[in-house]
Amino acid sequence: MSEGRFIIRGGRQLEGETVVYGSKNAATKMMVASLLTREPCVLENIPLSGETDITRELCERIGSRMSGAEGSRWEISTPEIATSVVPELSRKNRIPILALGPLLHRKGFAEVPVLGGCPIGHRPINFHLEALNRMGVRIERRAHSYYAEAEEIHGADLVFPFPSVGATESVLLTGVLAKGTTTIHNAATEPEIMNLIGMLRAMGADIRADEVRREIEIYGVERLGGVSARVMPDRNEVVSFATAALATDGDIFIRDASANGMQAFFEAVCALGGTCEVREDGVRFFGRRPYRRMTIQTAPHPGFMTDWQQPFCVLLTQAEGASIIHETVYDDRFGYVKDLCHMGANITVTDECLGGERCRFDGATYNHSARITGPTKLSGAAITVPDLRAGMAHMIAALAAEGESVISGIGHIDRGYAKLDERLRALGADIMRK
């Protein structure tokens, strides 16, 4: 992880125009999907972030040839699998587990490193493993890897206890070339998954998705071909720049931002007292503190996304009265609030289900609810970033605070945001990378 730092002098209004990049959550899965075919795949609107760089390393270790990877249009060609035993990568993320299906179809066996990524709570890897096992895959957990083999991968009727994004993607990447039909009940249906499904369909896959009922049917085919596909805009980037505008009493127009999958966030902005204007070529966000107190409960799409609660929490420190965030997706995602409190925020966390609704963590000892009392004055501080989304909350708090903040561990931020400091500087932020 990068030893670099951001030095931010806060208290400046952010104004102007920026462009949203492609979604790293969609791009990385689409890169893995290219392994399902021998034919070239062209992906457009790839973000040049740390996460896509790690996935590129994964694909190249497996045998992919890349061209155009210095820009946003990449051609990935994997005519032969050089190895289906993936060695340790230079950095860890959650992507290698998704390569199991493509590698099993191409080679019959695979071994991938264990999960990495951000420390934000329990990741339900058991959903992946149980689903693949039901599809005829034998999986062995080794010291630093997962080893899998299969004589024949077949369809299965799968019911997820929770709509897991990663497990849904894993089954999609495995089921498209399986024998027979695979049905996922209680599937995740985020726009990024629909972007992946669109690519797979264009490659020749037979997939039917009912987003309302959360059901996905995958009819296995003999082979998949090459494709040209475009990565959707990054919803998390839109939220990050939007909350930066609102936290600094600013006004930012985000070109190429889409309203697709953003309704829950738009509604929260309006309830808070901010303004969003959806235009044909993007979305404008502006507002002025103090804001209105409110209650937010995270949920799978189409609910309020778990990745949005950290930057939104910063806004709630500037709301009048007591606000609530009830996290129902991950069990340990409020570690960042101690840093906000160090900057002057008044936030307490609890293992209770606040906000009126009980969730699957009820009765456990997970601190999954936060009470934010405001408005409070934020002051600059020295902060070490624990994970990507928390890092963005720290960035926004520093931009809104009075005085200087020094943010270390910025490799977490670079994993998900390309040239973030340059883009913020263009909007008027006083930010320097060291």
N, C-alpha and C positions, 0 to 999 in steps of 0.2 A: 504494500500500500504506500502511496506517495507520502514522502516526508515533507512535502511542500506546505505552505500556509497561504491563506488569504488574509490580508489586512484591510479591514473595512472601516471607514469613517462614516458613521450613520447620520441620519437626520436629513437626508436630501430626498426631495421628491423625485420619483422615477417617472419620466415622461418620454413619449415618442413611440416608435414602431420597432418591432422585432419580428422575426420569422420563426415559426415552430418547425422543428426538425422531425424526422421520422421516429416512430416509436421503437425504442430499443426492445421493449417487451414483445413486440410483433416481429421485428427484424431478426432477432436471434433465433426464434423458433422457425422462421421461414428459411434461414440459412441451414438449419438442421434438416428441414424438409427436402432441401436440394439433394441430400444424400440418398434419397429414395430412388433416384434415377441415374442412369449412366449419361443422360443427355445434359447439355448445358442449361443452366437456369440463370436468368437475368433478373436481378432485384434492384428496383429503383427507390430512391429516397432513403437510403441506408444512413443512419446517423453515425458519425465518426466518434463514438464514445468508447470508454474502456470495456464495456460489456460486449459490444460487437467485435472489439479487438480480441477478446478472450475466445469468443465463438469462432472467429476466423482461425485462431491458433488450433482449436479443436478440429475444425474441418480439414485444415492443412495437414495435421498429424495423421488423420485418417486417410488422406490421399487426394483431397480436393486441390484443384488448381484455381487460383483467383486472378482475376484481372480487373483493373479499374478500382482497386480497393483504396486508392488515395482520394477518391471522390465519393459521390453518393450513388453511383450506378455501378453495381458489381456484377460480374459474370462468374459463376461458380460451376466448375465442371469436375465431376467425379466418375470418370469412366471405369476406374478400378479402385477397389478398397485396398490400400496399401497395408493397413493393419486394422483389425477390429478390437485389438487390445490397446486401449488409449492410455498412454503414459500420463504421469502427473503433469498438469499444465503449470505454466509459470504463475498463474493466479487461479484461485478457486471461484467458481460460481455454480449455479444450479443447473446449467444447461446440459452437461454430459449425460445425465440420467435419461434425457429425452432422445439421445442417440441410440439407446438400446434397440428400439424397434427397427429403425432403418438398418443398423448393422446386423441384426438377426436375420432380416430379410435378404441382405446381400451376402452374408458369410455363414450364417447358422449359429454363430456364437459371438459374444461380445464381452468386454470388460471395460468399465468406465470408473473414473475416480469418484469418491464419495462427494456428497454435496458440500458446497461452500455458500458464499453469499452473505447477506446481512444478518446479524444476530437479532432477529425481531420476534422470536418465539418459535414454538414447535412447528416444524414443516411436516405435513402429513405424507411422508414418503411411502408409508405403508399403503396408501391408496394406490400409488403407482404399482407397487410390487404385487399387491393382491390382484389387481386388474390384469396385469400381464400373466400372472400365474394361472388365472382363470382362462386365459387365451392360449395356454399350452407352453408357457415359458417357464423353465426352471431357473431360479435365481438363488445365488449363494452370496451371502455377505461375507466378504473377506476383510482383512485388517484395514486396508485403505481403498477398497474398491467394491464394486458389485460385479459379479460374474454371472452371465446369463447364457443359456443355450436352449435351442428348440429344434425338434425334428420337423414339426409342422405347427404353424401358428394358425389358430382357428378363431372364428368369431365367438362372442359370448354375450350374455345378457347381464349388464353390470348396473348396480345401484350404488351410487356414492352416498356415504353418510352426510357429506357436506360438498357443495359444488366447488371442488378444488380445480383451480386453473391448471396447475402443472399436471395433475393426473388426467384431466380431460385432454390436454395436448399430447400426453404420452400415449393414450389410447388411440387418438386420431392418427398419430404417426405410425402406430403399429397396426391398426385395424384396416388401413387403406389397401394393404396387400395381403391381408389375412384371408383364409378360406372361409367363405360364408359371411354371415351378417353379425356385426357387433352393434349393440344398442347400449347407450349410456343414459341412465335415468338420473335426474338431479345433476346434470352436467353444468359446468360453468359456460356461460355464453357471452363473455366479455367481447367488445368490438375487436380486440386483438386476436381472439380465437376465431371470430368470423373472418378476419383478414387472412389467417392461416387456412381456414376452410376454403376461402375463395381461391387461394393459390393451389391447394390440393385438387380442387375441382378442375381448374385450368390445366393441371397436369394429367387429368383423366380419371381422378377419383370419383366415386359415386357416394356422395354424402348428402343426407337430408337433416336439416336442423330446425327444430321448433323452439325458438328462443323463449316463448311464453311458458311452455310446459317444461322447459329445460330438458329436452330429449334430443339426442343426436343418434341417427342411424347411419352406419357405415357399411356399405356393401362392397366386400373385397373385390378387387380387380387383379388381372394377371400382371400388368405392368403400368408404370407411369412414365410420362415423357417430360421433355423440357418445357420451360414456361418463361414468360415475362410477366412479372408481378410488381406491384407498387406497395410499399410499406405505408401504412396509414399514419397520420400526424400523431405525435405523442401527447396523449391527454394529460400526462403528469407534467409535461413542460408547460402546457396551457395553464394549469392550476398554479404552477410555481410562479410564472410571470404575473398571473392575475392577482395572487395574494401579495406579491411584491408591490404591485401598484396600489392595492388597497391599504397595505400596512404603512406605506409612505405618503398617503394622501395624494397619490399620483394618478396618472392617466396613460395607460399603455394599450396600443392596438397591436394584436398578435395576428400577423398575416398568415394565411393558410390554416388557421385554427378552424376546426370543424365542430359543429354542435353534436355530432354523432357520439353518443354515450356520455354526454356532458350534462344532461338535464338535471340530475340530482345536485351537481355542483352549482349550476346556474340558479336553481331554486334557493340553495343555501346562501349564495351571495346576495340575492334580493332580500331574503329574510333577515340577513345581517344588517342591511342598510346600504349596501354597495349597489353598483349599477353595471350591468353587462349589456352590450349592444351587439347582436348577431348580424353580421353583414355577409354579403355573398363571398367576399374575399378574406374574411377573418372575423375576429371578435374583439371588441373594445371593452376594457374594464377600467372603472374609476370609482373613487369613493373618498369619503373624509371621515376621520375619527371624531368623536367616539361612535361605536357601533352598538347595535342592539344585542342583548344577551339571547342565547338560543341553545337548543339541545340537538345534538347530532348523534346518530347511531350509524356506525359503518356496517356495510352489508355487501354481499356479492352484487355484481351488476344485475339490474339497473339501479341499485342502491348507491349510497355515498361510499366511494371507494376507500379502502383502508389506507392506500398511499396518499390520500388527500388530507387525512386528519392532522398530520404533523404541521404542515404549513398553515392550515386553518386554525390550529390551536393558537398560533401567534396572533392571528386576527382577534381571537376571542379574549386575549389579554387586554385588548383595547375596546371591549364591549362593556356596557354599563350593567353591573349586576353579576349574578352567578350563572355561568354557562356550563353545559355538560357535554362531554364526549364519551360515548359508550362504544368501546371497541369490541366487535363480535367475531372478527375474522382471525386475528392472531392474539395469543394469550400474553404476550410480553412486548408491548409496543409503546410503552410510555417512559422508557429509560431516559429519553431526551429531556423530559420536563425539569429535571434537576438543574440542567444548564439554563433553561428559561427562568427558573426561580433565582438562580445566581445573577441573572441580568435584571431582576426586579419583579418578575411575574409572581402572581399568587395562585399557585396550582397545587392541589392535593390529589393523590391517586388512591384508589380503593379497590378491594376485590368484590365489592357489591355491584349489582347491575343497576346503575343509576339511569334515570330518564324514563322509568315507568315500565320498560319491557325486560323480561328475563331472557337470557341467552344461554347457549350451551356451556358457558363457563360458570353459570350460577352454582354456588355451593363449593366451588374450587377455591384455591388460594391465589389465583392469578389477579394481579392488579390491572384490571382491564377497563376501569372507568376513571375519568378525571373530572374534577370540578375546578373551573377557571373563574376566578373573581377579578373583576376589573371595573374601570380601566386602571392600569398601572403604568408607571413610567419605566421604560426599559433603558438600561445603561450598558455601554460596551463592556466586554469581558473577554477573557482568554478561554477558548472552548476547544475540546478535541472531539471530532466527529465520530460517533459510534457506528452509523450506518447511513446509507444513501438518503432515505427520505428524512431522517432526523437531521442530516446535514443540511438539507434544503431549509428546514425549519430554522436551524441556526443561522443560515445565511439571511433569511428574511428578517429574523429578529435583529440581527446586526445592522441591516440596512435601515430598520425603523428606529434603532436605539440612538441615544445621544452618546457621543464619544467614540472611541476606537475599540474595535474587536479584533482579536487575532484567532483565526480558525485554523486548527491543525488537523492533520489526517484527511486532507482534501482529496486523496485518491478515491475515497468512497464517492464523493460528489462527481469526480471525473468519470467514474464508471457509468453514470447515467446521463451526464450533461456534457455536450461538446462545447468547448470555448465559452463556458458560462461567464467567466469574468469579463471577457471581451464584450459579450452581448449586454451584460449589465452596465458596463462602463459606457456603452453607446446610448444607454437610457438615462445617463446622468449619475450613476453610482460612483462613489469614490472607493475603488477597490483595486488592490494590487496583489499580484501573485509573487511569492518569494520562495 
